[in-house]
């Protein structure tokens, strides 16, 4: 059976979806010796064996139902919203954030899932269904999805992810989950990998000093932009993030974004000026030579511009090392051609998705949706088990 829970009694949980959530349960009818029927419900993410008439018996479970009930409830206009999340991102900005479908469990490690361009959290449902069929993964992890309108620039969506991860860590400390929240794992696909990288690279106040001769507060920019920069450069990276997995991530951009259709799509993206408008003259006067090269660009500011190969800001961030406490892995598609290092997943070439220093790198016979490949799912399982072994 599926249990649907709403928001009643959980107002303090900042990660609960406004529409509530679902989780799988098994119902057992026990006819006692007196003949009275007792109906019991078991949360299958926590219980796999029950005592029944004096015997320990395995519980029949269904791990698929709640994922697809959630997908069904959220599917109305989902395709349209994924597209319009690119071209009219401000319309969906109120939905941006970290979500938990099931009730918060302080005994489980948060597993953060970040989708890519023209996508949504539902892209993770099939891989997660496979992963959570593993009893050890199911016992030890709880999945959170991060939704963001993918037309916004990465500094805006990445800073919001950071804010929510900090909020999750604080919430866990207040509700008995501090130990598990200190072992967080994050999976980022495509542009979601760039948001992930923004939160695990060595970025701090001294980084801003490399770019500007004035404080962020004194910057000639709208308040939203200054807020984003303060989160990125002046707020410490999340202590609890300990492992990251990048799937088909364009760390150095994609030539597809440079092509005529990438530029054309970029022009179609409409974002209110309060989110992106820069005073380039004013900013240039307060920038170092490095800052001028990083921020000096003409035309619109949006996700497609960020994804262009050779984007100076993207290259600058790619040079920042990943924090030593974070173990990181890569999963990369080659479309089954076996031509790495000259390979591509059809969107991101290997030279862009390859990360030096990764604990592991797996090439799978997949297109750009490498996170949905069966070999990639097995790699996720291996990594999650490795993480548990490292922190037991």
C-alpha positions as CSV (number, residue, x, y, z in Angstrom):
1,X,0.0,0.0,0.0
2,X,1.0,3.7,-0.3
3,X,0.7,6.1,2.6
4,X,0.1,9.7,1.7
5,X,1.1,12.2,4.3
6,X,0.3,15.9,4.2
7,X,1.8,18.9,5.9
8,X,-0.3,18.7,9.1
9,X,1.9,18.4,12.1
10,X,5.1,18.9,10.1
11,X,5.1,22.6,9.7
12,X,8.6,22.8,11.2
13,X,10.0,20.6,8.4
14,X,11.3,23.0,5.7
15,X,11.8,20.2,3.2
16,X,8.3,18.8,3.0
17,X,6.7,19.3,-0.4
18,X,3.6,21.6,-0.2
19,X,1.5,18.8,-1.5
20,X,2.9,16.3,1.1
21,X,4.5,13.1,0.1
22,X,4.2,9.3,-0.2
23,X,5.9,6.3,1.2
24,X,5.5,2.5,0.8
25,X,3.8,0.4,3.5
26,X,2.8,-3.2,3.9
27,X,-0.5,-4.0,5.6
28,X,-0.8,-7.2,7.6
29,X,-4.1,-8.6,9.0
30,X,-3.4,-10.7,12.1
31,X,-6.3,-12.9,13.3
32,X,-5.5,-13.5,16.9
33,X,-6.6,-16.6,18.9
34,X,-9.8,-14.7,19.9
35,X,-10.7,-14.3,16.3
36,X,-10.4,-10.5,16.3
37,X,-8.7,-9.1,13.2
38,X,-5.9,-6.7,13.9
39,X,-4.7,-4.5,10.9
40,X,-1.1,-3.3,11.2
41,X,0.9,-1.1,8.8
42,X,4.7,-1.4,8.4
43,X,7.0,1.3,6.9
44,X,9.0,-0.9,4.5
45,X,11.9,1.6,4.5
46,X,12.5,0.7,8.2
47,X,11.1,-2.9,8.7
48,X,11.8,-6.0,6.6
49,X,11.1,-8.7,9.2
50,X,8.1,-9.1,11.5
51,X,7.1,-11.4,14.3
52,X,3.9,-13.2,13.2
53,X,2.3,-15.9,15.4
54,X,5.5,-16.4,17.2
55,X,7.7,-16.7,14.1
56,X,10.1,-14.3,12.5
57,X,9.0,-13.9,8.9
58,X,10.2,-11.8,5.9
59,X,7.8,-8.9,5.0
60,X,6.5,-8.7,1.4
61,X,7.4,-5.2,0.2
62,X,6.8,-3.0,-2.8
63,X,9.4,-0.3,-3.3
64,X,8.2,1.0,-6.7
65,X,4.7,2.2,-5.9
66,X,5.4,5.4,-4.0
67,X,7.9,6.7,-6.6
68,X,5.4,6.4,-9.4
69,X,2.5,7.7,-7.3
70,X,4.7,10.8,-6.7
71,X,5.6,11.0,-10.4
72,X,1.9,10.6,-11.3
73,X,0.8,13.4,-9.0
74,X,3.5,15.7,-10.2
75,X,3.2,14.8,-13.9
76,X,0.5,17.3,-14.8
77,X,2.2,19.7,-17.0
78,X,5.6,18.4,-16.0
79,X,7.0,18.3,-19.6
80,X,5.8,21.9,-20.1
81,X,7.3,23.1,-16.8
82,X,10.7,21.5,-17.7
83,X,10.7,23.5,-20.9
84,X,9.4,26.7,-19.5
85,X,11.7,26.4,-16.5
86,X,14.4,27.1,-19.1
87,X,12.7,30.0,-21.0
88,X,10.6,31.5,-18.2
89,X,12.5,30.5,-15.0
90,X,11.1,33.3,-12.9
91,X,7.6,31.8,-13.2
92,X,8.9,28.7,-11.2
93,X,11.4,30.5,-8.9
94,X,9.0,30.0,-5.9
95,X,9.3,26.2,-6.3
96,X,13.1,26.2,-6.2
97,X,14.4,24.2,-3.2
98,X,15.3,20.9,-1.6
99,X,12.5,18.4,-1.1
100,X,11.9,15.3,0.9
101,X,9.0,13.0,-0.1
102,X,9.0,10.8,3.0
103,X,9.1,11.9,6.6
104,X,12.4,13.0,8.0
105,X,14.5,10.2,9.5
106,X,17.4,11.3,11.7
107,X,18.9,7.8,11.5
108,X,19.7,8.0,7.8
109,X,22.3,9.8,5.7
110,X,21.0,12.5,3.4
111,X,21.5,11.6,-0.3
112,X,21.1,14.8,-2.4
113,X,20.0,14.5,-6.0
114,X,20.4,17.4,-8.4
115,X,18.9,17.2,-11.9
116,X,20.3,18.8,-15.1
117,X,19.2,21.2,-17.8
118,X,15.6,20.9,-19.2
119,X,14.9,18.3,-16.5
120,X,13.3,17.8,-13.1
121,X,13.7,15.6,-10.0
122,X,11.6,12.8,-11.6
123,X,14.7,11.9,-13.7
124,X,16.1,10.2,-10.6
125,X,13.0,8.0,-9.8
126,X,14.1,5.0,-11.8
127,X,17.7,4.9,-10.6
128,X,16.5,5.4,-7.0
129,X,14.0,2.7,-7.3
130,X,16.7,0.3,-8.3
131,X,19.1,1.5,-5.6
132,X,16.6,1.3,-2.8
133,X,15.9,-2.3,-3.6
134,X,19.2,-2.9,-1.8
135,X,18.4,-3.4,1.9
136,X,21.6,-1.7,3.1
137,X,21.1,1.4,0.9
138,X,17.4,1.5,2.0
139,X,18.3,1.2,5.7
140,X,21.1,3.8,5.7
141,X,20.1,6.6,3.2
142,X,17.2,9.0,2.7
143,X,16.9,10.7,-0.7
144,X,16.3,14.5,-1.1
145,X,15.7,16.1,-4.5
146,X,16.7,19.6,-5.5
147,X,14.4,21.4,-8.0
148,X,15.4,24.5,-9.8
149,X,14.3,26.3,-13.0
150,X,17.2,25.5,-15.3
151,X,17.2,28.8,-17.2
152,X,18.6,30.7,-14.2
153,X,22.4,31.3,-14.1
154,X,24.3,28.8,-12.1
155,X,25.4,31.3,-9.4
156,X,21.7,31.8,-8.5
157,X,20.7,28.1,-8.4
158,X,23.9,27.0,-6.9
159,X,23.7,29.5,-4.1
160,X,20.1,28.4,-3.3
161,X,21.3,24.8,-3.1
162,X,24.0,25.8,-0.7
163,X,21.4,27.7,1.5
164,X,19.2,24.6,1.6
165,X,22.0,22.2,2.4
166,X,23.0,24.5,5.3
167,X,19.4,24.5,6.4
168,X,19.2,20.7,6.2
169,X,22.4,20.4,8.3
170,X,21.0,22.8,10.9
171,X,17.6,21.0,10.9
172,X,19.3,17.7,11.4
173,X,21.3,19.0,14.4
174,X,18.1,20.2,16.0
175,X,16.2,16.9,15.4
176,X,18.7,14.3,16.4
177,X,20.3,13.7,13.0
178,X,23.6,15.5,13.3
179,X,25.8,12.4,13.0
180,X,24.1,11.3,9.8
181,X,24.0,14.8,8.3
182,X,27.8,15.0,8.7
183,X,28.1,12.2,6.1
184,X,26.0,13.6,3.2
185,X,26.4,12.4,-0.3
186,X,25.4,14.4,-3.4
187,X,24.7,13.2,-7.0
188,X,24.7,15.9,-9.7
189,X,23.8,15.2,-13.4
190,X,24.9,17.5,-16.2
191,X,24.3,21.2,-15.1
192,X,23.3,19.8,-11.7
193,X,26.9,18.7,-11.5
194,X,28.0,22.3,-11.9
195,X,25.8,23.3,-9.0
196,X,27.3,20.4,-7.0
197,X,30.8,21.5,-7.9
198,X,30.0,25.1,-6.8
199,X,29.3,23.6,-3.3
200,X,32.4,21.3,-3.0
201,X,35.2,23.4,-4.5
202,X,37.5,25.6,-2.4
203,X,35.6,28.9,-2.7
204,X,35.9,31.5,0.1
205,X,36.3,35.2,1.0
206,X,39.9,35.2,-0.4
207,X,38.5,33.9,-3.7
208,X,36.4,37.1,-4.0
209,X,39.4,39.2,-3.3
210,X,41.1,37.7,-6.4
211,X,38.2,39.1,-8.5
212,X,37.3,42.4,-6.9
213,X,38.9,45.4,-5.2
214,X,35.7,46.2,-3.3
215,X,33.4,44.2,-1.0
216,X,30.3,42.4,-2.4
217,X,28.1,44.9,-0.6
218,X,29.7,47.7,-2.4
219,X,29.3,46.0,-5.8
220,X,27.4,47.8,-8.5
221,X,24.8,45.1,-8.8
222,X,21.2,44.3,-7.8
223,X,20.5,42.9,-4.4
224,X,19.7,39.4,-5.7
225,X,23.1,39.1,-7.3
226,X,24.9,40.4,-4.2
227,X,22.9,38.0,-2.1
228,X,24.0,35.1,-4.3
229,X,27.7,36.2,-4.3
230,X,27.6,36.5,-0.5
231,X,26.3,32.9,-0.2
232,X,28.9,31.6,-2.6
233,X,32.0,33.5,-1.4
234,X,31.3,34.6,2.2
235,X,29.5,31.5,3.5
236,X,31.6,28.5,4.4
237,X,31.0,25.3,2.3
238,X,28.7,22.8,3.9
239,X,30.7,20.8,6.4
240,X,28.5,17.7,6.1
241,X,29.1,17.1,2.4
242,X,31.6,14.3,2.3
243,X,31.1,12.6,-1.1
244,X,30.1,13.8,-4.6
245,X,29.3,11.9,-7.8
246,X,29.3,13.8,-11.1
247,X,27.3,12.4,-14.0
248,X,28.0,13.8,-17.5
249,X,29.0,17.1,-16.0
250,X,30.3,19.9,-18.4
251,X,33.1,21.2,-16.0
252,X,34.6,23.0,-19.0
253,X,31.3,23.6,-20.9
254,X,29.9,22.1,-24.1
255,X,30.4,23.1,-27.7
256,X,26.7,22.6,-28.3
257,X,26.1,25.7,-26.2
258,X,28.5,27.7,-28.4
259,X,26.7,26.6,-31.6
260,X,24.1,28.8,-33.3
261,X,21.2,27.0,-31.7
262,X,22.7,27.4,-28.2
263,X,23.0,31.2,-28.8
264,X,19.5,31.3,-30.2
265,X,18.1,29.5,-27.2
266,X,20.0,31.8,-24.9
267,X,18.3,34.8,-26.5
268,X,14.9,33.3,-25.9
269,X,15.4,32.9,-22.1
270,X,13.6,35.7,-20.3
271,X,14.8,36.6,-16.8
272,X,13.8,39.7,-14.9
273,X,16.6,42.2,-14.7
274,X,16.6,42.2,-10.8
275,X,18.0,38.7,-11.0
276,X,20.7,39.2,-13.6
277,X,21.3,42.8,-14.7
278,X,24.9,43.9,-14.1
279,X,26.3,47.4,-14.3
280,X,29.3,46.3,-16.4
281,X,30.9,49.8,-16.3
282,X,30.6,50.1,-12.6
283,X,31.7,46.5,-12.0
284,X,34.7,46.8,-14.2
285,X,35.9,49.8,-12.2
286,X,35.9,47.7,-9.1
287,X,37.4,44.5,-10.6
288,X,40.9,43.2,-10.6
289,X,42.4,42.2,-14.0
290,X,41.4,38.6,-13.3
291,X,37.9,39.7,-12.3
292,X,37.6,41.7,-15.5
293,X,38.4,38.7,-17.6
294,X,36.0,36.5,-15.6
295,X,33.0,38.8,-15.6
296,X,33.4,40.8,-18.8
297,X,30.8,39.4,-21.2
298,X,28.3,40.9,-23.5
299,X,24.7,39.7,-24.1
300,X,22.3,37.8,-21.7
301,X,23.3,36.2,-18.4
302,X,21.6,32.8,-18.1
303,X,22.4,29.0,-17.9
304,X,23.1,28.6,-21.6
305,X,25.8,31.3,-21.5
306,X,27.4,29.6,-18.5
307,X,27.5,26.2,-20.3
308,X,29.4,27.6,-23.3
309,X,32.8,26.0,-23.8
310,X,35.5,28.5,-22.8
311,X,33.2,30.6,-20.6
312,X,35.7,32.4,-18.4
313,X,33.7,32.1,-15.2
314,X,33.2,28.4,-15.8
315,X,37.0,27.9,-16.4
316,X,37.9,29.9,-13.4
317,X,35.7,27.8,-11.1
318,X,37.0,24.6,-12.7
319,X,40.5,25.5,-11.6
320,X,39.4,25.7,-7.9
321,X,40.3,22.4,-6.2
322,X,37.7,20.3,-4.6
323,X,37.8,20.5,-0.8
324,X,40.1,17.7,0.6
325,X,37.3,16.3,2.9
326,X,35.1,15.6,-0.1
327,X,35.7,12.3,-2.0
328,X,34.5,12.6,-5.6
329,X,33.7,10.3,-8.5
330,X,32.8,10.6,-12.2
331,X,30.3,8.7,-14.4
332,X,30.6,9.5,-18.1
333,X,28.8,8.3,-21.2
334,X,30.5,7.4,-24.5
335,X,27.4,6.3,-26.4
336,X,28.8,2.8,-26.5
337,X,31.6,3.7,-29.0
338,X,34.5,2.9,-26.7
339,X,36.5,5.8,-28.0
340,X,37.5,7.5,-24.8
341,X,39.4,9.9,-24.4
342,X,38.0,11.2,-27.7
343,X,34.5,10.3,-26.7
344,X,31.4,12.3,-26.0
345,X,28.0,11.5,-24.6
346,X,26.4,13.4,-27.5
347,X,26.2,16.6,-25.4
348,X,29.3,16.8,-23.2
349,X,32.7,15.7,-24.6
350,X,35.1,13.6,-22.4
351,X,37.6,16.4,-22.1
352,X,34.9,18.5,-20.3
353,X,33.5,15.8,-18.0
354,X,36.8,14.3,-17.0
355,X,37.9,15.3,-13.5
356,X,41.5,14.9,-12.4
357,X,41.9,13.4,-8.9
358,X,38.6,11.6,-8.9
359,X,38.5,8.5,-6.6
360,X,37.0,6.6,-9.6
361,X,35.8,7.3,-13.1
362,X,33.4,5.0,-14.9
363,X,32.7,5.2,-18.7
364,X,29.3,3.7,-19.5
365,X,27.7,2.9,-22.9
366,X,25.2,5.7,-22.6
367,X,24.2,9.0,-24.1
368,X,23.9,12.2,-21.9
369,X,21.5,10.5,-19.4
370,X,24.4,8.5,-17.9
371,X,22.7,8.5,-14.5
372,X,20.0,6.2,-15.8
373,X,22.3,3.6,-17.3
374,X,22.2,0.2,-15.5
375,X,26.0,0.2,-15.2
376,X,25.8,3.6,-13.7
377,X,23.2,2.5,-11.2
378,X,25.5,-0.4,-10.1
379,X,28.3,2.2,-9.7
380,X,26.0,4.3,-7.5
381,X,25.4,1.3,-5.4
382,X,29.1,0.5,-5.1
383,X,29.9,4.1,-4.1
384,X,27.1,4.2,-1.5
385,X,28.4,1.0,0.0
386,X,31.9,2.3,0.0
387,X,30.7,5.4,1.7
388,X,29.1,3.4,4.5
389,X,32.2,1.3,4.9
390,X,34.3,4.5,5.2
391,X,32.1,6.0,7.9
392,X,31.1,3.1,10.0
